Every structure is written in structure tokens, then in C-alpha cells.
Amino acid sequence: MTQPNVPPEIPIRDFNASKQTKLFHTLKKPRFTGCLTLTNPLAREWHFYLYLGRLVYASGGTHAVRCWRRNLTAHMPQIAGDRERLQKDLIEVNVKPSQLHWEYDLLRKWHDQGRVSREQVSQVVQAITTEMFFDVSQSTQVTYHFAQFNYGDNPLILLDVDQMILQAWKLLKQWNTLDISHLSPNCAPKIQNLELLKARSSASTFNLLTTLITGRATFWDLSIRMKRDVVQVARSIMPYIKLGFIDLETIDDLPAPAHITATKPRFTRAPEEETVIQADNPFTIAYIDPNNEQRDEIGRILEEANYRYLPVSDPFKAMSVLLAQKPDLIILELDLGSVSGLDMCAQLKKLSLFRQTPILIMTDSSGIFDRVKSRLMGATDFLVKPFQREELVVTIQKYLRVGV
């Protein structure tokens, strides 16, 4: 049997604002801590770092470094303007495995030194994230997966992403009215016919265009310089694009500090009890129980019945594991020690992801009170221990409609 090294990638088509909001709300309810990575069919990645379900930082896409640098210019002019000191900070920045991201580490360093305010950090992160949601929304399909990890320090800021998603979506709808809507604002306008442009425009317009349109600045970059949104920038030069005076080109990202390779979430091999044990059957069954012997016993029954088995020992980590693996049926012990199986069942049923997922409650008690309460909390059925192998398999068949 093989075991995956990372959580499975889950595809989403037409990843619009509603689906984006729904995904982040799904992570907020169980207070997920770690990184959500979105990937498009061109292998472009966007990383969202979350703490207890709220945004700490985001980075990725076509121009991750360029995006970070231009938003320093917009929201931290005292940092961007001191180029000598900024270059020194970039040389000194050092990414350790426990740290979040070198861009965020510098923002935190400057805040701790009193050089920037918490509000400025928030403005930079919101601007970067809004651009990322715009780029993500232009993709026809994305896949997502999770990486859990703990932060070394308490996050500097915690943000809700709803407003950023909405702002990006509104901007995209306006962008889609342009003749260049099939292109990305990450393209850079470049003057193609300087002499003709000079002959067909006023001296002031010509000077302005030749100053701004160098082929080295994207629409996003120009929006910062011109202090206008990216759609307004595109509309202002659209007549010159239509006349053929200006063309659009793709350009590279700015380089990251020389000693830093691209920062990506560290997907580590999951512990065996949180990894799906593979089988030919397409259905995955999760079982949450701190008791090792009980997990092994259930595992033997399910493997003999040829189901894919996802054992989870730690109830506090169960929600994140279930979100990552998306099992087809969940079995919960009524007594999970410091956590109630019924409370966990109720929390799962509040999530749209698990609203239709069968949840079986397993207990030593056959009392009517536990049965009624289980139903009220959203449980699909009730299993009383000890039970025969056939009883468990038949109950699973009943809800998954598959033979052994």
C-alpha cells in the first residue's frame, strides 16, 4: 500500500468570488493554521498563510517580488525610499524553516524596529492579497491543498479576506470590459513606434507616455505610480494600444534576495495515522479515536472490506485532517477524551463541505438519550460496541451504497 507525501490536490472550476469566500470560511470555522496553496493549470502557485483561519500573509503568482516591492512604495514610502538601507535589509534577511516567508519576516522586522506601523503592514498585506485574488480569478481552474504548521511567534496581524475577494472581483469585472481582458495586468506596455506617437500626440502627452511606458513596468506597477486603479490605467492608454503605438509584453519578476530560493510551504510527510491507507475501493472512511487498539481494529475491518482508511488519533487536529482529505464517511467515537464526539459532529455539519457526508457515532452505551442527542447533533447513524464486523460493514454499505 502506498501513502501520499502531501494532501491531495482538489480541483475547482470557475473559482469565482463566491467559491473563494466559501473556501476561506470553511477554513475559518475549524480555526485552521497553516498554508493554503492554490495552483492553476500552468503550475502558477499562490500561498495564503493562515492562523486560526485568518490571514497572516500571502505571496505567489507571476510577480511575487515585484508585487511586494511596489506595495512597499505605495504604503511604506519611508522604507522604499531609503534604497541603501533596504538593500542592506534584503542582504541580511535569513529564512529559517520555522519562519513564515522572507517578505513577511522583513515587514515584521521593520515593525519591531518601530520603522513602520501595524496599519502599514496591514495595508501592504491587503494590497498584495487583493492582487493575488485578481490573478487567481483569471484562472479557468485551480487546485488547492493544505500544509499544517505552527508559527514561531504570534502573528503581527490577522485579517479576514472577504473584502479583498470582493474588491478583486469588482476590479476583474471592470477589467473584463476592456479589449485586452484576455491578458493579465502583469503585462507591461511598451512603445512600439516612437516617431509616430510623437507626431500624433501633444508634447505633454508624449513626454508623459515616454516617462511611464518603458516596457519595464506592468499595469500593476503603473497603477502605483499613477495612483489610479489598474483598470483606469489600462483605459487611459487603450487608444494608443488600438492605434498600434503601444504593445504589451510579458516581463520577468524582480529577483528575490540572492541567497534565498523561492519560499514555498514545507509539505512534510504526514504521520501514518493521518494518512489515507490506499485500497481499490474509491471511498475513503475516516475514524477519529485516541485509542490505538480501537483504531487498529477498525482499520483491519475496513481494509479487509477494501475501503480506503483514514485513521486520526488527535481530535484537536481532526478538523484540519478531514478538510485536507475529504473522506466520504466519518466515524466518531462519542467520547474523545477532552473533546465530545457529538460536539465535533455538530461542528462538521455546520461546514458545507461535510453537510452531506454520513457521520456515524460509535459508543459503548445503547441508551436512548445518546441516540436522540446524536441525531439532533447531525449524526447519520449510531453504532454500539461491541459489534460484529458484518454490522459495521453493512452500516457503511447502507450510506455509501457499495459492496465489499
N, C-alpha and C positions, 0 to 999 in steps of 0.2 A: 504494500500500500504506500502511495506517495502522499507527502504532506506539503502544502504550499508554503513558500517562504514569506509571502506577503498576502494581505487580504485580497479577495478577488476584485477585479475592476467591474463596475456596474455601469452599463451604457445608458445614456439618456438622450433621446432625440428632441429637437426643438426646445433647448434648455432656456426657456423664457423667464421673465421676472417672477412669475407665479411659481414655477418649479424651483427656481433658485431660492426664493423665500421659504418655500416648503422644506427644502433640504436643510437649510440652516436652522429652521425652527425645530426640525427633527433632532438635530444635534444639541440644540439648546435645552430641550426638556430633560434629557438624561445628564446634562452638565458635562458634555464630552470635553476632554482635554487632550490635545494632540494636534495633528495636522490633517486637514482635508486637502487632497490633491485632485485637481481637475485636469484632464488630458484630452486634447482634441485629436482628430484622425491624423493630423500632421505631426503628432508627438510633441506638440507645444504644451507646456505644463504651467499651471497656476497653483500656488501653495497658499493656503489660508491657515494661519496658526491660531488655535482657539484655546481658551482657558475657561473651563466650566461652561462651555457652549457659547462664549462671547469672543469677539475678535480681538486679538492682541496685535497681529501684524499680518501683512500679505505681501507676496512677491512672486514674480514669474512673468511669463508671457514673452513676447518678441523682444522687448526692450526693457528688461527689469532694471538695469543700472541707469539707463537713460531716464526712465520714469522717476526713479528715486532722486536723481540729480536735479531734474527740472523742478520737482516739487520742493526740494530744498531751496531753490531760487525763489519760488513763489511764497513759501511760508516761513523760511528761516534765512532771510537775506543776510543776517549777521554771520551765519555760518558759510553760506555760499560765496559771500563777498570777500571773505578772508581766505583766498585761494592757497596761500602758503601754509597756513595752519591746517586747512582742510586736507591738503596733500600729505602733511605730516601725520594727521589722524588716520588717513587711509593706509599709510605705510605701517602704522603701529597696530592697526586693528588685527585682532587674532581670534579666529573662530575655534572654539573647543567643542567637542561633541555635546557637552551639556548646554551650550548656548543656543539661542534661538536662530539667529540669522545675522550676518555681519552688518547689514544695513540697520537692523533694529538695535544691535549692540552699540552702534555709534550714536543713534538717537538717544539711547538710554545714557550713554556716557556723557553726552553734552547736557542732558537734563541734570544728571547728578553733579556736574560741574557748575550748574547754575547758568549755563550759556543759552539755554532755550527753556521755554515754559512747557508745562504739561499740555496746555492748549495747543501750542505749536506742534508738538509731537502728534497730537490727535488730528490736527489739520492735515499733516503730511500723510498719515496713515489712511485717513478718509479719502484723500485725493488719489492716492495710489490705488486703493481698493476700488474706487469708482471706475477708474480707467480699466482695471482688470475685469470688472463685471461687464463693461462695454465690449472688451475684446472677447470674453467668453461667450457673450450673447451673439456675436457674429459667427460663431462656430455652428455648423449644422448638427453636430453631435459631440457630446463629451462623455467621458467615463470618469468615475470617481472612486477613490479608495481612501482609507484612513490609516494613519500611523499614530498610535498612542505613545505619549512620553510625558514625563514630568518636567516642569520648569524649575530651574535652579533658584530663581528669585520670584517674588510676587510680581506679576506683570505691571508695567508702568501705566497702561491704560486698558480699559475693557470697553468695547464698542458693540452696539447692535448694528447689523448690516442692512436692515430693511430700507433705510433712507438712501443708502449708497446704491442698492439694487434699483430702487425706483428712479433715482437721478440718472443712472447709467442707461436705463431702459428708455426714459424720455429722450435722452440725447441720441440714442440709437434710432428711435423712430424719426427724429428730425434728420439724422444723417441719411436715412433710407429714402428721403425725398430728393436727394442730390443725384446728379448724373454719375457720380463716382461712388455710389453706395455699395458697389461690389468690391470696392477697395477698402483698405484699413487706414485710419488716421495715423498709423505707424509709417505710412509712405511719406516721402519727402518731396515737396515741389522743387523743380529745378528749371531755370530759364533756358529755353532751347534756342531762341532766336533773339539775341540781344539787340541787334540793329533794328529789326522790325518792331520790337517792343518799344524802343526809344522813339521811333518815328510815329508810332500810333498812340502814344500816351504823353501826358503832360510831364514837365520836368520834375515836378514834385512827386508825381506817382511813380515815375521811372526810378528816381532816387530811393523812394521808399521800398519799391519792389526789389531792387538790386541789393538793398541792405538786408532785407528779410529773407528773400528767396535765394538761398545759396546752394541748395542741394544737400546741405548738411543738417537741416532742421526738419523734423517731421511736423505734421499738423498739430500734434500734441505739444511739441516744443514751441511752435509759433503761437499757440493759444496762451501760453505763459508769457511770452514776450509781448504780445499784443494786448494782453489782459482781456481776452474775449474767449467765449467757449469755442470748441473745436469746429462746430457747425458754422458759426459766424465767420470764422477764419476761412473755411472752405468756400463759403458763398462769396466772400469778398474777392477771391482770386479765380472763381469759376469762369468768369467771362474770358480771362486770359488763357485758361486751360482749353476752353472751347475753340478759341482762335488759334491754338497751337503754339502760343508764345511760351507756355509753361507746360512741362511734362511732369509725371510723377514717377519716382524711383523708390526701390527698396534700399534701405541702408542698414548697416550693422549696428548692433548695440554698442554702447560705450564699454570699454574694458573694465572688469572688476579689478580690485587691487591685485597686483601681480602674483602675490603669494597665496591667493585664495582661489580655489576652484569653485565652480558653480555650487551654491549651497542647496542641498536637497534634503528632504526629510530622511531620517535614517530608519528605513524599514528593516526591522530585525525579525529573526525567526520567532514565531510565536511559541510559547510553551505548549507542550503536547496537549495539555488538557483544554487549550483554547483553539486548537487547530482541527479542521474537519478531517476525520478519518474517511478516506475515499472508499467508494463502492460503485457498482454498476447502476444501482438504483438512482434515479435523478433527484429523489427527495432527501433533504437534509433535516435531521432531527436534533434539536439542542436539548441538553439535560443539565439543569443547574442544581448542584448539590455539593456542599462542602465535604461530604462523606466519601472517602476514596473507594471503599469497598462497594458502596452502593453504585457509584459511577461506573466502576469496572463491571459490575453485574449487568447493569442496564446496557453498557457498551457491548457485552458479549451477546445479549439477546438481539440488539439492533444489527450488529454485524452479521450474525447468523441469518437474520431476515434480509440481509443485503441492503440495509439502509446506510446512507452516509451519516456519520455520527459526530456531533459537536459537543463534547463534554466541557463544562465550565465549573471550576471549583470555587472561585471567588465571587460571591454575589454582588460585591461592590463594583466589580469590573464587568459584570454580566451584560449590562445595558450596552456598553461600547462594543463588546464582542458580538452581541446579537445584531447591532446596527451594521457592523462590518460584514458579517457572514450571511445575514438574512435567511435564517432557517425556515423551512416550510411548516414545521410544527415544533412547539416548545413544551417541554415537560418541566414543571417546577415542583420542588419539594415545598410542602406547606410551611415547614419550619426550617428556615435557612440560618438559624442561629440568631445573629443580631438583626437580621432582616426578615420581614414577613414575606412569604411567597405570595400571599394574597395582595399585599401592597405592590409588589413588583408586577403582578398580573395586571392590576389596575393601571399602573404607570405605562405598561406596554400597550394596553388597549387605548390609551389616550393618543398614541402615535399612529398616524395614518399608515405608516409602514407595516404595522402589525395588527391593524384593525380587523383584518380578515384572516389572520393567522390562528389556527387552532392552538389553544393552550390547555394542557392537561395538568391538573393539580394532583400530586401524589402525597398520601398521608398514611399514618398508622391508625387514624381514627375513622370510624364509619358513621359518626354522629350526624344527625340531620342538620344541626346548626352549621357545621363546617360545609356541608353540601350546599345549603342555601346561600351562605355567605360567599362561597366560591362562585356561584352563578351570578350573584349581584356584582362581584368584582370583575366580571367579564370572562371567567373561565368557561371553556367549552365542555369539559367533562372532568370526572373525578375518579381516581384510582386508589383503592385501599390496599395497603400492604398487609400481609404478604399476598402476592398474586402469582398466577401461573404465567409462563412465557406466552402461551396462546392468548391469554386475556389481554396482555399488553399489545401484542401484535394485531389482534382483531380490533382493538380500540383505535390503534393508529390507522389501520386499513379503512376504518369507518370514515375517518376525516380526510385521508389522503387518497382514498379510492385506488389503491394499488395492491396487487397481490404479492405474496412473499415468494 
